[in-house]
Amino acid sequence: MGITAADVKKLRDRTGLGMMDCKRALEEADGDIAKAEELLRKKGLKAAELRSTRTAAEGLVGHYVHMNGKIGVLVELNCETDFVARNEAFAQLLKDLCMQVAATNPAYLAPEDVPEEDLERERGILTDQFKDKPEHVREKIAEGKLKDYYKQVCLVEQPFIKDTAQSVQQRITEAAAKLGEKIAIGRFVRFEVGEEA
């Protein structure tokens, strides 16, 4: 089956990747656009993992003020180049992350940011709930429940508000794969009228 320029353009429009990458993926997938898109996603996610050690010193600060004016959010989203920072897909991700913070009010960015005393307190609560179980079972249950705790309090572990089948971190990794650069949240802050600092 011959691969036409229209097929390559269609795949490029769907993925945002380069023409040659799209052409190679179509050749590998024998002209099947859906299969080629899946191949590109897999390759992109692997490449995004490799890029995770690179420095992301460019980016933007996004903001969101809820329509009632009582909640405001600032999010710093970093990437490697100002070219990607000006990309529409990057800007949309930043907007979505601002809305995520406004809606879910995470306390921390990632699990490693949770203070040890908070983790110990949460572990204590969880193990007390299952004190009738053997200790090794209690510990396993507590560790499983801690994952749920992280999904509540850590931004990157939360279900993404626009697609709850993936986490915020998975959404960021997907965007990094598409844009070809490391993307990471630098920091965020959420303000709510009447809330104590």
N, C-alpha and C positions, 0 to 999 in steps of 0.2 A: 504494500500500500504506500503510495507516494504521500509525502508530507508537504502540504502547501504552506505558502507564506501566511495565508489566512488562519490556518491551524496554529501556527507559531504565534501569530498576533493574538489570537483568542486565548491561548495559554498564558501569554505574557500579561494580558489584561487581567486575567484571573489571579495571577500570582505576584505580579509586580517585579518579576525577575528578568534577567537579561535575555535577549533574543537567542543567543547561542546556547545558553543553558536550557531554554525552552525547546529548542530544536533537538538538542541531544536527548532530552527526556522523552520527547515524542518518538524519536528513533528507537530508543530503548523500550518504549511501551508499544511499539508497532502502530503508532498513530492514534492510540486510545488516549484522548485528552484527560479523562478522569484518572486513568492509571498514571499518566505522566505527571499530573498534578500531585498525586500521592507520592510518587518517587521524589519529586522536588521538595515536598514537605519533609520527607524523611531525611534527605540530604541536608536540607536547611537546618533542621533541628540538631543534627550531628555537628554541623559547622558552628551553630550557635553555642553548643557545649564547648567547643574548642576556643571560641572567642571569649568565654566567660572569665578568663584570666587577664584579658586586656584591660587597659585603663579607659574608663568612660568619663572624660573630663569636659565634654560639651553637653548641650541639652537645653532644656527650657524649664521655667517655672510656670505652672498652670494654676488657674484659680477657678473656683466655683462658688457662687453665692446662691443659696437656695431661694426660691421665688418669694418666700415670706420674709427674707432678709435676716433671719435669725440664726442661720448656720452659714459659715464661710470656711473654705478650704484652700490651702496652698500645697502644691505637690511639686517637688523637684524631680524631674525625670532626666536621666543622663544617657548620653550616647557617645560615640567616638568622634563624630565630625559634625560641623554645623550644617553640612549638606543634609544629613539625615534629620537633624533637629528641625529643619525647615520643611520636611516631608509631611504631606497631609496625613499619612497613616500614623506617623509619630505623634502629630498633634491630636489626632482622634484618640489614640491610646492614652495620652496625657489627660484629655478631657474625661475619658471613661474612668481613669484612676481617681480623678478629683471627685467625680460623682460616687465612686465606690467608698471613698473615705467619708464623704458627707452622709451616705446612707448607713454605713456599718460601724462607724466610729471605732476603728481599731486602736488599741493602746500602744502597739509596738509594730515595727516594720517586719521583723522576722523572729523565729523562735530563739535564736542566739541573743536577741536583745531583751528577752524577758529576764528580769533580775532573779537571781537564785532564790532569794527569800520568797518571791511570789510563787515560784515553782514548788518550793518545799511546802508552802501553805496549801497549794492546790493538791499536791500529792497526799498531804495529811488528810485533807477533806475526803479525797477519793478512797484512800485506804480505810478510813473510818466507816465509810458507807458499806464496805464489804468485809468488816472485821470477823464475820462468822466463817469466812473462807480461809483456807490454808495460806500462809504468808506468800509462798511463791505464786499462787493464783492471784492473790491481792495485788502483787507487784505487776503482774502481766495486765490485769484489768486496769490498774492505775496508769500504766504506760499507754494503753490503748485510749483511755479517756483523756490523757494529756494531748493526744493528737487532735481530739475534738476541741479541747481548750485552745490550742494554737489556732484552729480554724476560726475561733471567735475573736481572739485578741490580736493576732498577727496578720497584718495586711496581705503579705505575699501568700499566706496559707488559706486565706478566705476563698470561698467560692466566688468566682467572677460574676458580678451582678447581671451582665448581659448574656452569660452562658454558664450556668451553675454546674455544668458537667466538667468544667475545668477550673483550676485555681487561678488566682491573680498571677502567680509566678508562671504557670503554664501559658497564660495569655501573653505575658511579657516575653517568654522564650519563643513563642510563635511569632511575635512581632520582630524579634531579633533575627530569627531565621529568614523572615521575608525581607527585612531591610538590610541584612548582611553586616550588622554591627552588634556589638555588645550593647544591651539596653538594661539599665538598672534604676530603681528608685533611689534617689539620694536621701530624701527626707520628706516628711509631710507634717502638716499641722492642721488641726481642726478647731474652729472657734464656734461656740454656741452661746447666744445671749443668755445671761444669768448663770452661766457655768463658772464655778470657782476655778481659778488658775492653779 
